[in-house]
């Protein structure tokens, strides 16, 4: 019997989701697409995305619903303006710290 594959901690999964959504801005991705891109269990990806929504870092992409492999329309999620600003500022802070 093969050893069970260890799933990433939820913080790691949220980080992967944020990285994907920041990369896909402004289009976003459905939960199904996020699952395909970051791996893990579908329910874990959906739960992690929900935590990011509650934290104000992810929002529904206004008017954007995409067809899933199940032939149903699903909400596309994208990084919020706050998340994009934090990501941009974080990169500048890192760069400034290297030159101090």
C-alpha positions as CSV (number, residue, x, y, z in Angstrom):
1,X,0.0,0.0,0.0
2,X,1.4,3.4,-1.0
3,X,1.9,5.9,1.8
4,X,-0.8,8.6,2.1
5,X,0.2,11.8,0.5
6,X,0.4,14.6,3.0
7,X,-1.8,17.6,2.2
8,X,-0.3,21.1,2.7
9,X,-1.4,23.1,5.8
10,X,-4.3,25.5,5.1
11,X,-2.0,28.5,5.3
12,X,0.1,27.1,2.5
13,X,-3.0,26.3,0.4
14,X,-4.3,29.9,0.9
15,X,-0.9,31.2,-0.1
16,X,-1.0,29.1,-3.3
17,X,-4.5,30.3,-4.1
18,X,-3.5,33.9,-3.6
19,X,-0.5,33.5,-5.8
20,X,-2.6,32.0,-8.6
21,X,-5.3,34.7,-8.3
22,X,-2.7,37.5,-8.3
23,X,-1.2,36.0,-11.4
24,X,-4.6,35.6,-13.2
25,X,-5.7,39.2,-12.4
26,X,-8.1,40.5,-13.5
27,X,-9.9,37.4,-14.9
28,X,-9.8,35.1,-11.9
29,X,-10.6,31.5,-11.6
30,X,-13.4,29.2,-10.5
31,X,-13.0,26.8,-7.5
32,X,-12.6,24.0,-10.1
33,X,-9.9,25.8,-11.9
34,X,-8.1,26.7,-8.6
35,X,-8.3,23.1,-7.6
36,X,-6.6,22.1,-10.9
37,X,-3.9,24.7,-10.4
38,X,-3.0,24.3,-6.7
39,X,-4.0,20.7,-6.0
40,X,-5.2,19.2,-2.8
41,X,-8.8,18.2,-2.1
42,X,-11.5,20.2,-3.9
43,X,-13.3,20.8,-0.5
44,X,-10.0,22.1,1.0
45,X,-9.5,24.5,-1.9
46,X,-13.0,25.8,-1.6
47,X,-12.7,26.2,2.2
48,X,-9.4,28.0,1.8
49,X,-10.8,30.3,-0.8
50,X,-13.8,31.1,1.5
51,X,-11.4,32.1,4.3
52,X,-9.7,34.5,1.8
53,X,-13.1,35.9,0.9
54,X,-13.9,36.5,4.6
55,X,-10.5,38.2,5.1
56,X,-11.3,40.6,2.2
57,X,-8.5,39.3,0.0
58,X,-10.6,37.5,-2.6
59,X,-13.9,38.6,-4.2
60,X,-16.3,37.4,-6.9
61,X,-15.3,38.7,-10.3
62,X,-18.2,41.0,-11.1
63,X,-20.4,39.5,-13.8
64,X,-17.9,36.7,-14.6
65,X,-19.3,33.2,-14.5
66,X,-17.5,30.4,-16.3
67,X,-18.6,27.1,-17.5
68,X,-17.2,24.2,-15.5
69,X,-16.4,20.6,-16.6
70,X,-19.7,19.7,-15.1
71,X,-21.4,22.0,-17.6
72,X,-22.6,24.4,-15.0
73,X,-21.8,28.0,-14.5
74,X,-19.6,28.9,-11.6
75,X,-18.4,32.2,-10.0
76,X,-14.9,33.3,-11.0
77,X,-12.9,34.5,-8.0
78,X,-10.2,37.1,-8.2
79,X,-7.8,38.9,-5.9
80,X,-9.4,42.0,-4.3
81,X,-7.9,45.4,-4.7
82,X,-6.6,45.2,-1.2
83,X,-4.8,42.0,-1.9
84,X,-3.3,43.4,-5.1
85,X,-2.1,46.5,-3.2
86,X,-0.7,44.4,-0.4
87,X,1.2,42.2,-2.9
88,X,2.5,45.2,-4.8
89,X,3.6,46.9,-1.5
90,X,5.1,43.7,-0.2
91,X,7.4,43.5,-3.2
92,X,8.5,47.1,-2.8
93,X,9.1,46.5,0.9
94,X,11.3,43.5,0.2
95,X,13.3,45.5,-2.4
96,X,13.7,48.5,-0.1
97,X,14.9,46.2,2.8
98,X,17.7,44.8,0.5
99,X,19.1,48.3,-0.1
100,X,19.0,49.6,3.5
